[in-house]
Amino acid sequence: MTRSADLLREGRGLLLDLVDRAQVRDAAAAWTGRVNTVTAGTDRVDADALLIRPDGCVARALPTGQDLDATTLVRAPGTWFGQPA
């Protein structure tokens, strides 16, 4: 088992893809220099993905089954981690 603290140890943002959706992983692809993306299995049923700041706070959650659009996970990395590299 991997703990979230271990995943945040590098001091970078973290996108947890909780349902193995390629669209979720693609949403943060332009921020690979600042955000790590990890696909993780969980029993959580209220979110498909979590964007976590380096301090461990959840910056954005993608509710279960919600489409990605400009108001959800697609714009969140830019809000928290600046312009893509």
C-alpha positions as CSV (number, residue, x, y, z in Angstrom):
1,M,0.0,0.0,0.0
2,T,1.3,3.5,-0.9
3,R,0.3,6.4,1.3
4,S,-0.5,9.8,-0.2
5,A,2.3,11.4,1.9
6,D,4.7,9.2,0.0
7,L,3.3,10.4,-3.3
8,L,3.6,14.0,-2.2
9,R,7.2,13.7,-0.9
10,E,8.7,15.4,-4.0
11,G,6.8,18.6,-3.2
12,R,4.8,18.5,-6.5
13,G,1.1,18.5,-7.2
14,L,-0.6,15.1,-7.5
15,L,-3.4,14.0,-9.8
16,L,-5.0,10.8,-8.5
17,D,-6.9,9.0,-11.2
18,L,-9.2,6.8,-9.1
19,V,-11.0,5.0,-12.0
20,D,-8.3,4.6,-14.7
21,R,-9.7,7.2,-17.1
22,A,-7.3,8.3,-19.8
23,Q,-9.2,11.7,-20.1
24,V,-8.3,12.4,-16.5
25,R,-4.6,11.6,-17.0
26,D,-4.6,13.7,-20.2
27,A,-6.0,16.7,-18.3
28,A,-2.7,17.2,-16.5
29,A,-0.3,16.1,-19.2
30,A,0.9,19.6,-19.9
31,W,1.9,20.0,-16.3
32,T,4.1,16.9,-16.0
33,G,7.0,19.0,-14.7
34,R,4.9,20.1,-11.8
35,V,2.2,17.5,-11.3
36,N,2.6,13.8,-10.9
37,T,-0.2,11.6,-12.2
38,V,-1.0,8.3,-10.5
39,T,-3.7,5.8,-11.2
40,A,-4.8,4.4,-7.9
41,G,-7.4,1.8,-6.9
42,T,-9.8,2.8,-4.1
43,D,-13.2,2.0,-2.6
44,R,-14.1,5.7,-2.9
45,V,-17.4,6.2,-4.8
46,D,-17.8,9.9,-4.8
47,A,-14.9,11.0,-7.0
48,D,-13.2,9.8,-10.2
49,A,-10.1,12.0,-9.6
50,L,-8.5,14.3,-7.1
51,L,-6.0,17.1,-7.8
52,I,-3.9,17.5,-4.7
53,R,-1.7,20.4,-3.9
54,P,1.9,19.7,-2.6
55,D,0.7,20.5,1.0
56,G,-1.8,17.6,0.8
57,C,-5.0,19.7,0.4
58,V,-7.4,18.7,-2.3
59,A,-7.5,21.5,-4.9
60,R,-10.2,19.9,-7.1
61,A,-12.3,16.8,-7.1
62,L,-13.9,15.3,-10.2
63,P,-17.2,13.9,-9.1
64,T,-18.0,10.3,-10.2
65,G,-19.1,10.1,-13.8
66,Q,-18.7,13.8,-14.5
67,D,-17.5,14.9,-17.9
68,L,-14.3,16.9,-18.1
69,D,-14.9,20.4,-19.2
70,A,-13.5,23.9,-18.7
71,T,-15.1,24.2,-15.3
72,T,-13.7,21.1,-13.8
73,L,-10.4,19.3,-13.9
74,V,-9.2,20.7,-17.3
75,R,-8.6,24.2,-15.9
76,A,-7.6,23.3,-12.4
77,P,-3.9,22.6,-12.9
78,G,-3.4,26.0,-14.5
79,T,-5.2,27.6,-11.5
80,W,-3.0,25.9,-9.0
81,F,0.3,25.3,-10.8
82,G,0.6,28.1,-13.4
83,Q,0.8,27.9,-17.1
84,P,1.8,24.6,-18.7
85,A,5.4,24.1,-19.5
